[in-house]
Structure formats: structure tokens, C-alpha cells
Amino acid sequence: MDISSISSLGSLPAASSTLSTDDSSSTFGMSDFFTLMTKQLEYQDPLEPTDNSQFMAQMAQFSMVEQTQKLAQTAGIQAGTAMVGKDVLYTTTDASTGVSATSEGVVQAVDFSDSSTPQCYINGGWVPLTDVTRVTSTDLVSSSGSSTDTSSSTSA
């Protein structure tokens, strides 16, 4: 199918790694997928129409990706909320020097407002969930007596 003649697609939102069925977001959602599929049908070559099984396969793939994304988001929320009140070890890297520091603290809150990476509130600052390297029950840490901040620097 020649796509050079497709000029009236309008303004579709930019694709991102986050899929959504919410039309108010700036992500590629189900309604955008159906708009694109409708335009494909509208501009296809009538002498060589696209096979219906291809469209069904595209819809199935899109639905599978969307459901996988929702499952991953739910798993991230569950992992983040399970950390509240737990002692964690996390690593931060100074962007200007490249020096990494490992610290320990108790997760006081988790913020999911940034859809890309949840943030944990630890030791008075927000730390990306992806920087957490260990989670321990605060009961185990307090019984071993090692719940103090252990900062160390290593070159990256």
C-alpha cells in the first residue's frame, strides 16, 4: 500500500512507551489506533485490498501490548506500595561527577504521579524506584542494629 498519498491523517499524538485508552492523554491509545486503521482502509488500493486477518492480527497485537502495559503498571504500583515502611538500600549517582553513593533508609511514601518511574521518599528526598537495590523488613534491620545510613562513594 502506498502511504505517500495519506496526507489527511490530522494530528495524531506522538507515540510513547506508555499506552492508554484515555483520550485526554498525549499517548497513543485505542481510539488513535482505530483512527489509523480507518485511514488505512480508506486509502488502501481497491484492486489489492488488505486481508481482514491482517487487521485482526494488528488489533490483537495492540490489545496484547496494551494489557501487558497495564499489568506492568499494576505490578509497579504493588511493588512500590509494599515498600512503604521498609528499610531499603539505594544507589544514587551525582550527574556532574559520576560518583555513586549507596545509602540506606526507610521508605516513607511512594509517588506514582510521574507515569515513567515511581519515586520513593527516603531520608528527606525523592529516589527513583529503579535505584532501590534491596528491601528489608524494618523489624529485621532493627534487631540486627544496622539501620544506620551507610554512604559510600565509588567511581562509575
C-alpha positions as CSV (number, residue, x, y, z in Angstrom):
1,M,0.0,0.0,0.0
2,D,1.4,3.4,-1.0
3,I,1.3,5.7,2.1
4,S,2.6,8.8,0.3
5,S,-1.0,9.7,-0.6
6,I,-2.1,9.7,3.1
7,S,-2.0,13.4,4.0
8,S,-5.2,13.9,5.8
9,L,-4.5,11.9,8.9
10,G,-4.8,15.0,11.0
11,S,-2.7,15.5,14.1
12,L,-2.2,12.1,15.9
13,P,-0.5,12.3,19.2
14,A,3.1,11.3,19.3
15,A,3.7,7.6,20.2
16,S,5.3,6.9,23.5
17,S,6.2,3.9,25.6
18,T,3.0,4.3,27.6
19,L,-0.2,3.1,26.1
20,S,-3.6,4.4,27.2
21,T,-7.2,4.3,26.3
22,D,-7.7,7.7,27.8
23,D,-8.3,10.2,25.0
24,S,-7.2,13.2,27.2
25,S,-3.6,11.9,27.4
26,S,-0.9,12.5,24.9
27,T,-0.2,8.8,24.4
28,F,-1.2,6.5,21.5
29,G,-4.4,4.9,22.7
30,M,-7.1,2.6,21.3
31,S,-9.1,5.4,19.6
32,D,-5.9,6.6,17.9
33,F,-5.3,3.0,16.7
34,F,-8.8,2.8,15.3
35,T,-8.4,6.2,13.5
36,L,-5.2,5.0,11.9
37,M,-6.8,1.7,10.9
38,T,-9.8,3.5,9.4
39,K,-7.4,5.7,7.4
40,Q,-5.6,2.6,6.2
41,L,-8.9,1.1,5.0
42,E,-9.9,4.4,3.4
43,Y,-6.7,4.7,1.4
44,Q,-6.0,1.1,0.5
45,D,-5.7,0.0,-3.1
46,P,-9.2,-1.3,-4.1
47,L,-7.5,-3.7,-6.6
48,E,-5.4,-5.2,-3.8
49,P,-7.3,-4.9,-0.6
50,T,-5.7,-5.7,2.7
51,D,-6.6,-9.1,4.1
52,N,-9.0,-8.9,7.1
53,S,-6.8,-11.3,9.0
54,Q,-4.0,-8.7,8.9
55,F,-6.3,-6.2,10.6
56,M,-7.4,-8.7,13.2
57,A,-3.8,-9.6,13.9
58,Q,-2.9,-5.9,14.3
59,M,-5.9,-5.4,16.7
60,A,-4.9,-8.5,18.7
61,Q,-1.3,-7.3,18.9
62,F,-2.3,-3.8,20.0
63,S,-4.6,-5.2,22.7
64,M,-1.9,-7.6,23.9
65,V,0.6,-4.8,24.2
66,E,-1.9,-2.5,26.0
67,Q,-2.8,-5.2,28.5
68,T,0.8,-6.0,29.1
69,Q,1.5,-2.4,29.8
70,K,-1.4,-2.2,32.3
71,L,-0.2,-5.4,34.0
72,A,3.3,-3.9,34.3
73,Q,1.9,-0.7,35.8
74,T,-0.1,-2.6,38.3
75,A,2.9,-4.7,39.3
76,G,5.0,-1.5,39.8
77,I,2.3,0.1,42.0
78,Q,2.1,-3.1,44.1
79,A,5.9,-3.2,44.4
80,G,6.1,0.4,45.4
81,T,3.3,0.3,48.0
82,A,4.8,-2.8,49.5
83,M,8.0,-0.8,50.2
84,V,6.3,1.8,52.4
85,G,7.7,1.3,56.0
86,K,10.5,-1.0,54.8
87,D,14.2,-0.4,55.1
88,V,15.9,0.0,51.7
89,L,19.3,0.2,50.2
90,Y,19.6,2.5,47.2
91,T,22.3,3.9,45.0
92,T,22.4,7.5,43.6
93,T,24.9,8.9,41.1
94,D,25.9,12.5,41.0
95,A,25.4,13.6,37.4
96,S,28.2,16.1,37.4
97,T,30.9,13.9,39.0
98,G,29.7,10.4,38.1
99,V,30.3,9.4,41.7
100,S,27.9,6.8,43.1
101,A,26.8,6.7,46.7
102,T,24.9,3.9,48.4
103,S,22.5,4.9,51.2
104,E,20.0,3.2,53.5
105,G,16.8,4.5,54.8
106,V,13.1,3.8,55.4
107,V,10.6,4.4,52.6
108,Q,8.0,6.9,54.0
109,A,5.9,7.4,50.8
110,V,5.8,6.4,47.1
111,D,4.7,8.8,44.4
112,F,3.1,7.4,41.2
113,S,2.2,10.8,39.6
114,D,5.1,10.5,37.1
115,S,4.0,7.7,34.9
116,S,7.5,6.7,33.8
117,T,9.1,5.9,37.2
118,P,7.6,5.8,40.6
119,Q,9.5,7.8,43.2
120,C,10.2,6.7,46.9
121,Y,10.5,9.3,49.6
122,I,13.6,8.2,51.6
123,N,15.8,10.3,54.0
124,G,14.0,13.5,53.1
125,G,14.4,13.2,49.4
126,W,12.7,11.5,46.4
127,V,14.6,8.5,44.9
128,P,13.5,6.7,41.7
129,L,12.2,3.2,42.5
130,T,14.7,1.8,40.0
131,D,17.6,3.0,42.2
132,V,16.4,0.7,45.1
133,T,18.7,-2.3,45.2
134,R,17.5,-4.0,48.4
135,V,14.3,-4.1,50.6
136,T,14.4,-5.4,54.1
137,S,11.7,-5.5,56.8
138,T,12.4,-2.8,59.4
139,D,11.9,-5.4,62.1
140,L,14.9,-7.5,60.8
141,V,17.0,-4.4,60.5
142,S,16.3,-3.0,64.0
143,S,17.0,-6.5,65.5
144,S,20.4,-6.6,63.8
145,G,21.2,-3.0,64.7
146,S,22.3,-2.0,61.2
147,S,19.7,0.6,60.2
148,T,22.1,3.5,60.1
149,D,22.8,5.4,56.9
150,T,25.8,3.7,55.1
151,S,27.0,6.1,52.5
152,S,30.0,5.1,50.4
153,S,31.4,6.5,47.2
154,T,32.6,4.6,44.2
155,S,33.6,5.9,40.8
156,A,31.3,5.0,37.9
